[in-house]
Amino acid sequence: MGAALLVRGTAIAQAGLLDERFFMYSEELEWQFRLTQNAHSPPPVLYLPSAVIIHYEGRSSAQVPFVRHYHFQRSRLLLARLWYGSVFAKLFLTYLVLSYIWEILIESSKDLLGHRRDLRRQRIAVYAAVVSRLTDTVE
């Protein structure tokens, strides 16, 4: 998670800045890959368990479910294409679309049973919008 990163300036100079194609989510994964691959002697990735960082994960994006879902999956697809190629990304897109369709079916079933109908309909709308937009993501 990129909530708290400390990176040497020399490593940034070699690898470049964060990839601007990632609006949010997964940008730190792609950057870490470049930081370790492009250096003559890759900098170590250190974990300091005694450090305390408070990160209220998802607090901003949770307010707009479509934005959160769409950008999270879009970033995953972009990362898949960068690391594994467009064929894999297209297969992954198919998996994601089928997963969202499955979730729509589950939410529709709960709606039919009368369980928290407003929430179910909101989720169905979000998932359907994500599926619609994701299909334009992979080139």
Protein Blocks (a to p, Z undefined) as FASTA:
>chain_A
ZZbccddfklmmmnopadfklmgghklmmmmmmmmmmpmbdcdddddfkbccdddehklm
mmmmmlmmmmmmmmmmmmmmmmnojklmmmmmmmmmmmmmmmmmmmmmmmmnopakllmm
mmmmmmmmmmmmmmmmpZZ
